[in-house]
């Protein structure tokens, strides 16, 4: 699973982008470097995968340029079992106003 977060000014200019990958991370048990492929995975070091029927909350801090009070957010959650294979799970587009007047 991959979570992509994009923030843009209301004129469409992108000001922030980040991605987070959720998956079990394994090593070959000889180092702490992540390895891919079932023939090399010997030790699970961390599991950041999203578990079924379990809520997951994420917080993302977005630095805004001076004077920007309205931001268009786009959040995409996709399943990507292999490079090039992208299956959309959820998409949210929302305008957020930070004007406190």
N, C-alpha and C positions, 0 to 999 in steps of 0.2 A: 504494500500500500504506500502511496506517495501523496503527501499533503502539500499543495502549492498555494501560496498566499501572495497576491499582488495588490499593491495600492497605487492608485493613480490620482492625479489632480482631476478636477472636473472637466478640464480641457483635453484630457486623454494622456497627458504626459506622465509616464511611469516614474514613481519616486521610490518604490520599494518592491523587492521580490525575494522570496525565500522558498525553499523546499525542505521537507523532512521525510525521511524514508523510515517506514515501520517494518521491521523484519527481524527474525532471529539472526544473531551474529555469532559465527563460529570461527574457531582457529584450528590449526593443525596440531595443537597441544605442545608445540615447540617454541612458539613465539606468541605475542599478543596481536599479531596482524590478522585482520579478517581474511578468510579464504572463501572462495565460491566453489561449488561442485561437490556432489555427495561423496566422491572418492577422497576428498581432502579434509572434510569436516570431521574432526575428532573430538573437539571440546566446545560446548556452548558457553560463550562468555557473557552474553547479554541478550535479552529478548525484548525488543521494543515493539513487537507486533501488536496489532489491535485485535483483542480477543472478542469472539462473538458474544452478543448480548451483554457486553460490559461497557458502560459509558466511559469515554475518554475525554478529558478536558485539556486543551492546549491554550497557552498564552503566548501571544506574539507582540512584542513592542516594536512600533514603527516610528522611526525618527522622521518628523515632518519639517520641511523647509519653513523658514520664517514667513509668516503671513498666510499660510495655508490653513483654512478652517474646515473645508469640506473635502472629503476623500471618497473615491469610489473603490470599494474593496471587492475582490473576486477571490473566492476560495474554492479550490477543486480537490476532491479526493478521488484518486484513481487506483486501480489494481494493475500492476505491471509485473507479470510473472517473468518476462524476458525482455531484454532491450528491444524496443520497437513495438511490443505488444502493449497497448494502453486501453484499458477498459474503464470508462467513466462510472463512478459510483455515486457521487454527489457533487453539486455545483451550487454555490450561493453568490449572488451579486447584490451588493447593497451600498447605498450612499450613506456615509456617516458624517454628521455635522458636529464639530468640536467648538462651535461658537457658544460661549457661555453668557451671552447678553440676555 
